[in-house]
Amino acid sequence: MPSWDDLKFALALSRHGRMNSAAQSLGINVATMSRRIERLGEILGQPPFVKKADGWEPSPVITGLLDIAEEVEQRLETEMNSIRSGTAAQNTRFSIGCPPIISLFVLYPNIANRDPALGNVSYSFTQRVMEDGLGENDLVIQHKRPESGRVITQKIATLSSSIYRLKGGRETGGWVSLSEQYDPTPFNQAGYRFFGTPPSVRVQSMYELYELIGATGMAGPIPDLVAASNPELEIVPGGETISETALWLIYHASRRGDPVMEQTVAWVKDSFARMQSQQSRVVNLRRA
C-alpha cells in the first residue's frame, strides 16, 4: 500500500508536470524524484504517470490517490493553522496565486490593513495569468471558474476594461495590445473590434501595456482598476467598458474553518472593496 511519503512525490509531479520542477518544489534532486515515482509504480503494479509532449500526466489509476493526498495535505495545513493561531510567534507560510495586476494594484496597497492576527503569516505571491487550478498555492484568484475539484469558489469581482490614452492625446496611427497568445481572450478580441485593425505594438503583460500607453501616447485597452492609478489617462470616446471578466477566488474545501484562510479571504475581499471604491471616485472625477 502506498504511504503518505509516496503520495507526496506523486502529488508534486501531478502539480508541476515535470520531474525537475517537482523535485525542486520538494528540495530533492531529479534522480531521487524519478526513483520515488518508479517505486510507486512498483507498488501499484503499473506506471502512475504517462509521459506526454508537454510533461508527465497522471494515469487514471492514480487519480483517486491524488485526490486523497490533496485532501490530507490541505486538512493537515488547516489543523496546523488552528494550532498556531493560539501559539505566539509561530510563523505560517501562505501562498497566493493571481494575475500580477491584481497583486500590484489591489493586494499590495492593502497589506498594511490586514487583521493583526495575520502578523505571523508569511505571504508569497505567484504570478498566474492563464493557469487553472490551485497548483502549489493555498488560495488563487483567476479569470476562469473551476469546473471540477473539491474547491470553494467565490466570485470576488468583475474586472472591466476600457480603451485609454493620455489626456489630450490624438490619433497616432496605431494602438497597443497584449501578445498573440491572448488573442482568443475577450480582452484582446474587444480591442480588435474597437480599432478594426491589428495592434501596432504588443507586450507580454498588462503592466507593460499600462506603461506603454502612458509612455507613447498610443491608445489601448487596460483594466479600469489599473487606469484608476494614473489621473493622466482618459477613456477614448466610445471606448468605455469594452469587456468585463469575472474574477474567482478559490481554495480547497478542506480549508474551511482554517483561521488563516478565513482571515486572508476577508483581507482579499476588503482589498477589492477598497480598490473598487477608489476606482469609482476616479471615474466620477473623469466624468465631471
NORLINSUL-V999312 format. One line per field, one symbol per residue. phi: phi as a letter, one per 30 degrees, with the letter a starting at -180 (. if undefined). psi: psi as a letter, one per 30 degrees, with the letter a starting at -180 (. if undefined). A space follows every 50 residues. Layout:
phi=???
psi=???
//
This chain:
phi=.dcedddddddddddcibdddddddcibcdddedddddddddddiaddbc dcdckcbddedceddddddddddddddddddddddcbdiddbcbcccaee ddddccdedcedcdeedcdccccbccdbccdbjdidddbbcbdcddcajd bcbbdcacccbbccadeidbeciabbaddedceddedddddddddibddd bbbdbddddedddddciddadbdddddddbddcbddeicdhdabbdcccb adddddjddddddddddddddddddddddddddddddd
psi=kkleeefeeeeeeeeffkeeeeeeffhlleeeeeeeeeeeeeefglkflk klegakkklfffeeeeeeeeeeeeeeeeeeeeeefgkkgkkkkkkkklke feeefeeefgefglkffgfgkjkkkkkkeflklebglekkklekkkflli lkkkjflkjkklkllkkgllkggllllllffgefleeeeeeeeefgllle kklfleeeeeeeeeefflllklkefefffjffklkkkfgkiflkkkkkkk lkffgkfjeeeeeeeeeeeeeeeeeeeeeeeeeeeef.
//
